[in-house]
């Protein structure tokens, strides 16, 4: 998974056939995959994971993203615990959660 902070295109206005306008951004991901993002008026961040990025190694992904300034969530709840780096192991797949700039919960999820 590679997303460069400078790789996102500036939002571009797209006009629909019915005359409505949308502001969209295309985010290029590795492997030629592109994600389409758009703003929502009065957005409220999700309280659950909205997007999982499958990775070969959560440890390596957390290292790389942390070096780029991503802060991982730390959980210490009865059924959900992470280590000091924000990695959860042993209760399902190895996973680490973080928030996007809008406050939505995202994760890197080990699929090895």
C-alpha positions as CSV (number, residue, x, y, z in Angstrom):
1,X,0.0,0.0,0.0
2,X,1.5,3.3,-1.0
3,X,-0.2,6.6,-1.0
4,X,2.0,9.7,-1.3
5,X,0.6,12.7,0.6
6,X,1.5,14.7,-2.6
7,X,-0.1,12.2,-5.0
8,X,-3.7,13.3,-4.5
9,X,-5.1,15.4,-7.3
10,X,-6.7,18.7,-6.4
11,X,-10.5,18.3,-6.2
12,X,-12.0,18.7,-9.7
13,X,-15.5,19.9,-10.4
14,X,-17.6,17.4,-12.4
15,X,-21.0,18.3,-13.8
16,X,-23.6,15.6,-13.9
17,X,-26.2,15.3,-16.6
18,X,-28.9,16.8,-14.3
19,X,-26.8,19.9,-13.8
20,X,-25.6,19.1,-10.3
21,X,-21.9,19.6,-9.5
22,X,-19.5,17.3,-7.6
23,X,-16.0,17.9,-6.4
24,X,-14.0,14.8,-6.7
25,X,-10.4,13.8,-6.1
26,X,-8.6,10.7,-7.5
27,X,-6.1,9.1,-5.2
28,X,-3.6,6.8,-7.0
29,X,-2.7,3.6,-5.1
30,X,-0.1,1.1,-5.8
31,X,-0.6,-1.4,-8.7
32,X,-2.4,1.2,-10.8
33,X,-5.5,1.2,-8.5
34,X,-7.3,4.5,-8.0
35,X,-9.7,5.5,-5.3
36,X,-12.3,8.2,-5.8
37,X,-12.9,10.6,-2.9
38,X,-15.5,13.3,-2.5
39,X,-16.6,15.6,0.3
40,X,-19.9,15.4,2.0
41,X,-21.6,18.4,3.5
42,X,-22.1,18.1,7.3
43,X,-19.8,15.0,7.4
44,X,-19.8,13.1,10.7
45,X,-16.9,10.7,11.1
46,X,-17.7,7.0,11.3
47,X,-17.4,5.3,14.6
48,X,-16.3,2.0,13.0
49,X,-13.7,1.0,10.5
50,X,-14.7,2.2,7.1
51,X,-11.7,1.0,5.1
52,X,-9.1,-1.7,5.6
53,X,-5.8,-1.7,3.7
54,X,-4.6,-5.3,3.3
55,X,-0.8,-5.5,3.9
56,X,1.7,-8.3,4.2
57,X,3.1,-7.0,7.5
58,X,1.2,-4.7,9.9
59,X,4.6,-4.1,11.7
60,X,6.2,-2.7,8.5
61,X,3.1,-0.7,7.5
62,X,2.9,0.9,11.0
63,X,6.6,1.7,10.9
64,X,6.4,3.3,7.4
65,X,3.2,5.3,8.1
66,X,4.4,6.4,11.6
67,X,7.5,7.8,10.0
68,X,5.2,9.8,7.7
69,X,3.3,11.2,10.6
70,X,0.3,8.9,10.9
71,X,-0.8,8.4,14.5
72,X,-2.3,5.0,15.4
73,X,-5.2,4.5,17.8
74,X,-4.4,2.9,21.2
75,X,-7.2,0.8,22.6
76,X,-7.3,-0.7,26.1
77,X,-10.8,-2.1,26.4
78,X,-11.9,-5.5,27.7
79,X,-12.3,-7.0,24.2
80,X,-10.0,-4.8,22.3
81,X,-6.3,-4.1,23.2
82,X,-3.4,-2.7,21.3
83,X,0.2,-2.4,22.1
84,X,2.0,0.9,22.5
85,X,2.3,1.2,18.7
86,X,-1.4,0.6,18.2
87,X,-1.2,-3.0,16.9
88,X,-3.8,-5.6,18.0
89,X,-2.7,-9.2,17.8
90,X,-4.2,-12.5,18.8
91,X,-7.9,-11.5,18.8
92,X,-8.6,-11.9,15.1
93,X,-6.2,-10.8,12.4
94,X,-3.2,-8.5,13.2
95,X,-4.5,-5.0,12.7
96,X,-3.8,-1.4,13.5
97,X,-6.3,1.5,13.3
98,X,-5.8,5.2,12.4
99,X,-8.0,8.1,11.4
100,X,-8.1,10.0,8.2
101,X,-8.1,13.8,8.2
102,X,-11.9,13.8,8.4
103,X,-11.8,11.5,11.5
104,X,-13.0,8.3,9.9
105,X,-11.4,5.1,11.2
106,X,-9.1,3.2,8.8
107,X,-6.8,0.3,9.3
108,X,-3.9,-1.7,8.0
109,X,-4.8,-5.4,8.2
110,X,-2.4,-8.3,7.8
111,X,-3.4,-10.8,5.2
112,X,-0.3,-13.0,5.2
